[in-house]
Amino acid sequence: MNAVSRVALVTGASRRIGIGAAVCRALARQGVDVFFTYWRPYDGTMPWGADDNAPALLEAELHALGVRCASLEADLSQPDTPAAILDAAEAALDMVSILVNNATYSVNGGYDVLDAAMLDAHYAVNIRGTFLLSVEFARRFQAGSGGRIISLTSGQGLGPMPDELAYATTKGAVEAFTVSLATGVAHKGITVNAVDPGPTDTGWMSDDLKAWVLAHTPQGRVGTPDDAARLIAFLASDAAQWVTGQVIHSNGGFRP
């Protein structure tokens, strides 16, 4: 990818121990300039809470790795946000050549509580936000080669997730979108893939859940953000130019 701008856009990097931040670090170690987004109000509603200083501290980390970096607080539930994010990234750094769709909305909800509001909240970020950002990126990409779109999914096709109906459904849509978009943008020199990182410890797992995951994972440990980041960094590299339209289950052999 030396012939194109090495600028990555990573969404959902609001927590220093999250997958988004790990991806930013992995790409920066490859010499990629990074523009990342975050949305602290969502984290503030979650049990783990907001990591208010994370964006500034992550920027400092990435600068220390020798790359350019900028960030933006952005609400992907709003339909005009994807274009605004790309405008900001291009103004701060340059044309984006790598897009990592990591931002996700997720709350538990089985059949007994699922309603329109819950469905709409998941749809707005996980489907509409991801899809609009992906196609806007593809429309703007003019380098002819080296484009990468990598989206995070959740392995919902490997087993039931009855307590996360809206989340599982919207992540299933991401997988379907990945396969079809890959064909549509191949002529522009863009690859499109999705990564299921498996159960990953980013501070949200209870001890009981960790024990259950360990009982279903032959490698004897839960996933780490760096596990996902290494694969995503590979998919963003020249070495992965022949990999497209794939949903990769990088989960340590986890089977629910």
Residue pairs with C-beta under 8 A, 6 or more apart in sequence:
1 97
1 145
1 146
1 237
1 238
3 143
3 145
3 146
4 95
4 97
4 143
4 144
4 145
4 146
4 147
5 94
5 95
5 96
5 97
5 143
6 31
6 32
6 33
6 97
6 98
7 32
7 33
7 34
7 35
7 89
7 93
7 94
7 95
7 96
7 97
7 98
8 24
8 27
8 32
8 33
8 34
8 35
8 96
8 97
8 98
8 99
8 100
8 236
9 35
9 36
9 37
9 85
9 86
9 89
9 96
9 98
9 99
9 100
9 137
10 20
10 23
10 24
10 27
10 34
10 35
10 36
10 37
10 100
10 102
11 20
11 36
11 37
11 74
11 76
11 85
11 100
11 101
11 102
11 103
11 133
12 18
12 19
12 20
12 37
12 38
12 39
12 102
12 103
12 104
13 20
13 21
13 23
13 24
13 36
13 37
13 38
13 54
13 55
13 58
13 71
13 102
14 20
14 38
14 39
14 40
14 42
14 43
14 50
14 51
14 54
14 55
15 21
15 43
15 48
15 51
15 54
15 202
15 203
16 51
16 54
16 57
16 58
17 51
17 202
17 203
17 225
18 202
18 225
19 102
19 152
19 197
19 200
19 202
19 225
19 228
19 229
20 36
20 38
20 100
20 102
20 103
21 36
21 54
21 58
21 225
22 224
22 225
22 226
22 228
22 229
23 100
23 102
23 225
23 228
23 229
23 232
23 233
24 34
24 36
24 58
24 62
24 69
25 61
25 62
25 65
25 229
26 226
26 229
26 230
26 232
26 233
27 34
27 98
27 100
27 232
27 233
27 236
28 34
28 61
28 62
28 65
28 66
28 67
28 69
29 65
29 233
30 233
30 236
30 237
31 66
31 67
32 67
32 98
32 236
33 67
33 68
33 69
33 93
33 94
34 62
34 67
34 68
34 69
35 69
35 70
35 71
35 72
35 88
35 89
35 92
35 93
35 96
36 55
36 58
36 69
36 71
36 72
37 71
37 72
37 73
37 74
37 76
37 85
37 103
38 54
38 55
38 71
38 72
38 73
38 74
39 73
39 74
39 75
39 76
39 103
40 50
40 51
40 52
40 73
41 50
41 75
42 105
43 49
43 50
43 51
44 50
46 204
47 204
48 203
48 204
55 71
55 73
58 71
59 69
59 70
59 71
62 69
63 69
68 93
70 88
70 89
70 92
70 93
72 85
72 88
72 89
74 81
74 84
74 85
75 81
76 82
76 103
76 124
76 125
76 129
76 130
76 133
77 105
77 121
77 124
77 125
77 129
78 124
79 128
79 132
81 129
82 129
82 132
82 133
82 136
83 132
83 136
85 133
86 96
86 133
86 136
86 137
86 140
89 96
90 96
90 140
95 140
95 141
95 142
95 143
96 137
96 140
96 141
97 141
97 143
97 146
97 147
97 148
98 147
98 148
98 150
98 236
99 133
99 134
99 137
99 148
99 149
99 150
100 150
100 151
100 152
100 232
100 236
101 130
101 133
101 134
101 149
101 150
101 151
101 152
101 174
102 152
103 125
103 129
103 130
104 125
104 126
104 152
104 167
104 171
105 121
105 122
105 124
105 125
105 126
105 167
106 122
106 164
106 167
107 118
107 121
107 122
107 166
107 167
108 163
108 164
109 118
109 163
109 164
109 165
109 166
109 167
110 162
110 163
110 164
110 165
111 162
111 165
114 165
114 166
118 166
119 166
121 166
122 166
122 167
122 169
122 170
123 166
123 170
126 167
126 170
126 171
126 173
126 174
127 170
127 173
127 174
127 177
130 151
130 174
130 177
131 177
134 149
134 151
134 177
134 181
134 192
135 181
137 147
137 149
138 147
138 149
138 181
138 184
138 185
138 188
138 190
141 147
141 188
141 189
141 190
143 189
144 188
144 189
145 189
145 241
146 189
146 238
146 241
147 185
147 188
147 189
147 190
147 191
148 190
148 191
148 235
148 236
148 240
149 178
149 181
149 185
149 190
149 191
149 192
149 193
150 192
150 193
150 194
150 195
150 232
150 235
150 236
151 174
151 177
151 178
151 192
151 193
151 194
151 195
152 174
152 194
152 195
152 196
152 197
152 228
153 171
153 172
153 174
153 175
153 178
153 194
153 195
153 196
153 247
154 161
154 167
154 168
154 171
154 196
155 196
155 198
155 249
155 251
155 254
156 164
156 167
156 168
156 169
156 171
156 172
157 172
157 175
157 247
158 196
158 249
158 255
158 256
159 255
159 256
160 256
161 167
161 168
174 194
175 194
175 247
178 192
178 193
178 194
178 245
178 246
178 247
179 245
179 247
181 192
182 191
182 192
182 193
182 244
182 245
183 245
185 192
186 244
191 235
191 240
191 241
191 243
191 244
192 244
192 245
193 235
193 240
193 243
193 244
193 245
193 246
193 247
193 248
194 246
194 247
194 248
195 228
195 231
195 232
195 235
195 247
195 248
195 250
196 247
196 248
196 249
196 250
196 251
197 223
197 227
197 228
197 231
197 250
197 251
198 217
198 223
198 227
198 249
198 250
198 251
198 252
198 254
199 205
199 209
199 213
199 217
199 222
199 223
199 251
199 254
200 222
200 223
200 224
200 225
200 227
200 228
201 210
201 222
201 223
201 224
202 225
205 213
205 222
210 222
213 222
213 254
214 220
214 221
214 222
216 254
216 255
216 256
217 251
217 252
217 253
217 254
218 252
218 253
219 252
219 253
221 252
222 252
223 251
223 252
223 254
227 250
227 252
228 250
231 248
231 250
234 240
235 243
235 248
